[in-house]
């Protein structure tokens, strides 16, 4: 081709066109250059200067770099922490690059951990005087009032022996009367949960009353349910400062209504509640 140019007046050789590399070839070349750079650089080490302005950064020879704040917030659990990369700052990072430290510093997980630490360290008076603190306290107070009303509705249904389905109706009536209770926990399933907490609190009161008394006695009253199984209600009677008190203690099904099985049933209840059997 070039040998024929001499026969054409004014002809000059053209420039060779360089072939464009594909994205994969570019990536391979970049990876190769980076690998060669890492080999020339040698082993990386931790720099104490990285700790300046970063009191959360901890370095141990056999562990590597860890984040004190993130460990306090999330524990040594890489999953679900929201930390960038493989979350090695929870278990120990051996990637001794300043970019690894700065990447962790701006990660969402570390930012959350920092916010939790600041909230924990802030004084109660600071929370009450700051605008955000006052808003948080007001929100908590509002949510607490809503939950109080929902608990009261569940208690009213249980106290009056009404069907659990009446709880939703009662919530609607409460809101119609001008009391805002929100849309959450306004179903029968929530009512059952509230009642379980109420019964647990009442049970603790009963147990405390018995333990503070010098003596107590138990009363049992039996009946059958729709399936024909025997149901025994157990009540406790005691006195404190000359005042006689009776409270419901438990309900259950003994193996039978014989004296032996009723005694076993009562002994089990007393044992479960951690009470002394007496004589």
C-alpha positions in Angstrom: 0.0 0.0 0.0 2.7 2.5 1.0 4.9 1.5 -2.0 2.3 2.8 -4.4 2.2 6.3 -2.8 5.3 7.3 -4.7 3.4 7.1 -7.9 0.7 9.6 -6.7 1.8 13.2 -6.6 1.3 14.9 -3.1 0.2 11.6 -1.5 1.2 11.1 2.2 0.8 8.2 4.6 -2.3 8.5 6.8 -2.4 8.0 10.6 -3.2 4.6 11.9 -6.6 4.4 13.5 -6.4 3.1 17.1 -9.0 0.4 17.9 -11.4 1.4 20.7 -11.4 -0.8 23.7 -14.5 -2.5 25.0 -15.7 -1.8 28.5 -14.5 -5.2 29.7 -11.1 -4.5 28.2 -10.9 -1.1 29.9 -11.9 -2.7 33.2 -9.2 -5.4 32.8 -6.5 -2.8 32.1 -7.6 -0.7 35.1 -7.5 -3.8 37.3 -4.1 -4.7 36.0 -2.7 -1.2 36.7 -4.2 -1.2 40.2 -2.7 -4.6 40.9 0.7 -3.5 39.7 0.5 -0.4 41.9 -0.5 -2.5 45.0 2.5 -4.8 44.4 4.9 -1.9 44.2 3.4 -0.2 47.3 3.9 -3.2 49.6 1.9 -4.0 52.8 -0.4 -1.2 54.1 -0.4 -0.4 57.8 -2.7 1.5 60.2 -1.9 5.2 60.6 -2.3 6.7 64.1 -3.1 10.0 62.4 -6.4 8.5 61.2 -7.7 8.7 64.9 -7.5 12.5 64.9 -11.1 13.7 65.3 -12.3 10.2 65.3 -12.6 9.0 69.0 -14.8 6.1 67.7 -11.9 4.5 65.7 -10.2 1.7 67.6 -7.2 -0.3 66.3 -6.0 -3.7 67.7 -3.1 -5.5 66.1 -4.8 -8.9 65.8 -8.3 -7.6 65.1 -7.9 -4.6 62.9 -10.0 -1.4 62.8 -13.3 -1.3 64.6 -15.9 1.3 65.3 -16.7 1.7 69.0 -20.0 3.5 68.4 -21.3 1.0 65.9 -20.4 -1.9 68.2 -22.3 -0.2 71.0 -25.3 0.4 68.8 -25.5 -2.9 66.8 -23.2 -5.3 68.7 -21.0 -7.6 66.6 -23.8 -8.3 64.1 -22.9 -7.4 60.5 -26.4 -8.1 59.2 -29.0 -5.3 59.5 -26.5 -2.7 60.7 -26.7 -0.6 57.5 -22.9 -0.2 57.4 -21.2 0.3 54.1 -19.4 -2.6 52.5 -19.1 -5.9 54.3 -19.6 -4.3 57.7 -16.1 -5.2 58.8 -15.9 -2.3 61.3 -18.0 -4.4 63.6 -15.8 -7.4 63.5 -12.4 -5.9 62.5 -11.4 -4.3 59.2 -7.9 -5.1 57.7 -8.4 -2.7 54.8 -5.8 -0.2 55.9 -6.8 2.7 53.6 -7.9 6.1 54.8 -10.7 5.9 52.2 -12.1 2.8 54.0 -12.2 4.9 57.2 -13.9 7.8 55.5 -16.4 5.5 53.7 -17.4 4.0 57.1 -17.6 7.5 58.6 -20.3 8.6 56.2 -22.2 5.3 56.1 -25.8 5.4 57.2 -25.2 2.8 59.9 -22.4 4.9 61.5 -24.5 8.1 61.3 -27.3 6.3 63.1 -25.0 5.0 65.8 -23.6 8.5 66.3 -27.1 9.9 66.7 -28.0 7.2 69.2 -24.8 7.9 71.2 -25.6 11.7 71.3 -29.2 11.1 72.4 -28.0 8.8 75.1 -25.4 11.2 76.4 -27.6 14.3 76.3 -28.9 15.4 79.7 -32.6 15.3 80.5 -32.8 19.1 80.8 -31.2 19.4 77.4 -33.8 17.2 75.9 -36.5 19.3 77.5 -35.1 22.7 76.4 -34.1 21.8 72.8 -36.8 22.2 70.2 -36.3 18.7 69.0 -36.4 17.4 72.5 -39.7 19.2 73.3 -41.2 17.9 70.1 -40.2 14.3 71.0 -41.6 14.6 74.5 -44.8 16.1 73.2 -45.1 13.2 70.7 -44.5 10.6 73.4 -47.0 12.2 75.6 -49.6 12.2 72.8 -48.9 8.5 72.0 -49.1 7.6 75.7 -52.5 9.3 76.0 -53.8 7.3 73.0 -52.5 4.0 74.5 -54.1 4.9 77.9 -57.5 5.3 76.3 -57.1 2.0 74.3 -56.1 0.2 77.5 -59.2 1.6 79.2 -61.5 0.5 76.4 -60.0 -3.1 76.5 -60.4 -3.1 80.3 -64.0 -1.9 80.1 -64.8 -4.8 77.6 -63.2 -7.4 79.9 -64.6 -5.9 83.1 -68.2 -6.0 81.8 -67.8 -9.4 80.2 -68.6 -8.1 76.8 -67.5 -9.9 73.5 -64.0 -8.9 72.3 -65.7 -7.5 69.1 -67.2 -4.7 71.2 -63.7 -3.3 71.6 -63.7 -2.0 68.0 -67.1 -0.5 68.5 -66.1 1.2 71.7 -63.0 2.7 70.0 -65.3 4.2 67.4 -67.5 5.7 70.0 -64.5 7.1 71.9 -63.3 8.9 68.8 -66.8 10.1 67.9 -66.9 11.8 71.3 -63.9 13.9 70.4 -61.0 11.8 71.8 -58.3 11.1 69.2 -56.9 7.6 69.5 -55.6 7.0 66.0 -56.1 4.1 63.7 -53.5 1.7 65.2 -54.5 -1.1 67.7 -58.2 -0.8 66.9 -59.0 -4.4 66.3 -59.8 -7.5 68.4 -56.3 -8.9 68.2 -54.9 -5.8 69.8 -57.7 -5.9 72.5 -56.5 -9.5 73.5 -52.9 -8.2 73.8 -54.0 -5.3 76.0 -56.1 -7.6 78.2 -53.1 -10.0 78.6 -51.0 -7.1 79.9 -53.7 -5.9 82.2 -54.2 -9.4 83.6 -50.4 -9.7 84.1 -50.3 -6.5 86.1 -53.2 -7.6 88.2 -51.6 -11.0 88.8 -48.5 -9.2 90.1 -50.6 -7.1 92.5 -52.3 -10.3 93.8 -49.0 -12.1 94.4 -47.5 -9.1 96.1 -50.6 -8.8 98.4 -50.3 -12.5 99.3 -46.5 -12.3 100.0 -47.0 -9.2 102.3 -49.7 -11.0 104.4 -49.0 -13.3 107.3 -51.6 -15.9 106.1 -54.0 -16.6 103.3 -56.6 -19.1 102.2 -57.8 -20.3 98.9 -61.4 -20.7 97.6 -62.4 -22.9 94.6 -65.5 -22.7 92.5 -66.1 -25.1 89.6 -68.2 -25.1 86.5 -68.2 -26.7 83.1 -67.6 -24.9 79.8 -69.4 -25.5 76.5 -67.3 -28.6 75.7 -68.2 -30.1 79.1 -64.6 -29.7 80.6 -64.4 -28.8 84.3 -63.2 -25.3 84.9 -62.0 -24.3 88.4 -61.8 -20.7 89.4 -59.3 -20.1 92.3 -59.7 -17.1 94.6 -57.4 -16.0 97.5 -58.6 -14.4 100.7 -56.2 -12.7 103.1 -56.1 -9.8 105.5 -53.7 -6.9 105.9 -53.9 -4.4 108.8 -57.3 -5.8 109.8 -58.8 -5.4 106.3 -60.0 -8.6 104.6 -59.4 -8.8 100.8 -60.4 -11.3 98.2 -59.0 -11.4 94.7 -59.2 -13.8 91.7 -56.0 -15.8 91.4 -56.3 -18.3 88.5 -58.5 -20.5 86.4 -57.8 -24.0 84.9 -58.9 -27.5 84.3 -57.9 -30.2 86.8 -57.6 -33.8 85.7 -60.9 -34.6 87.6 -62.9 -33.2 90.4 -61.7 -35.8 92.9 -60.0 -34.4 96.1 -56.6 -35.8 95.0 -56.7 -34.1 91.6 -58.1 -30.8 93.0 -55.2 -30.7 95.5 -52.7 -31.4 92.7 -54.3 -28.6 90.7 -54.1 -26.1 93.6 -50.5 -27.1 94.4 -49.5 -26.5 90.8 -51.0 -23.0 90.8 -49.3 -22.1 94.1 -46.0 -23.4 92.8 -46.4 -21.5 89.5 -47.0 -18.2 91.3 -44.0 -18.8 93.7 -46.2 -18.8 96.8 -45.5 -20.7 100.1 -47.9 -23.6 100.6 -48.0 -23.3 104.4 -49.1 -26.2 106.5 
